[in-house]
């Protein structure tokens, strides 16, 4: 019996779990994937690693600023660059100064592993149903006779997935709120090149107003100073390309993504011919890459007899700062209902 079961081990789910765990709650995190982080994920391949989801952290508020300072002090994050180049079809590359962008040399999933410290986490466990019995939630798992039992549940996954999970439990008002949330998709292509590739004089390019391509990142430039043997520095350059939402939407039900990835790469090569001939490429599809329409509230209380609360970056905003704030509010609401401790320490997850 757990006090709280959290569905989803993305940043919001992990922050919420740490808030409650450090307050004394018995918490379990249930995650369908084999790793932590959700969209903060790193793929290990070809004797190196590459960030296929979130590429860097940009401190957008007090929470992310404090979080970056903590991770920097732990040697998990370092400064990548303070300049992002912009590209428009009718103009040359333009360098734009920004605040420092932070990356994890061992891969961005190192951030999630840090947040997962001391938590009970069950990976490769897809939640397919929720039911109430004897004042407890019974959490049904795919391909398993076992179940997770908890007094309360936090659903920390994208709204369309949350909708499918709570559809038979929520009021029409809560369901309407979930249906209003919208996400944009993204196709991510990781490509490795010969060591002879002439490296460009930039780390990242944002492509403006293009129907196919949105972003290019020199991922191998992040890997100096890696500590993990699993991310041993490859001799060859590795780049990551992100599609536009419009391009990704055209292939939302495509099973074989390699031809789609090649099509995206062909567009890259038209703009930057040096990227035309990679040694290898790996393509991934992110159906819920980032929210485009979010809720006004920081979390969504489903208003069931036992606590059932949804949180994420789609609650109260769109970015990492909003995901953290949503998680903190969700944890506070759980504590207010269960009242198993006087109060949750403010921003407890920053005290790891």
Secondary structure, DSSP 8 states (H G I E B T S, - for coil): -EEEEEE--BHHHHHHHHHHHHTT--EEEE-SSSSSBTTS-EEEETTEEEESS---B---SHHHHHHHHHHHHTTS-EEEEEEEEEE-TTS--EEEEEEEEEE-TT-THHHHHHHTTT-EEE-S--EEEEEEETTEEEEEETT-S-EEEEEEEEE-S-HHHHHHHHTTTS-HHHHHHHHH-EEEEEEEEEEE--TT----S-SEEEE-S-SSEEEEEEGGGG-TT---GGG---SS-EEEEEE-HHHHHTTTT-S--HHHHHHHHHHHHHH-GGGS--SEEEEEEEEEEEEEE-BSSSSEE---SS-EEE-STTBSSSSHHHHHHHHHHHHHHHHHHH--SS---TTGGGG-
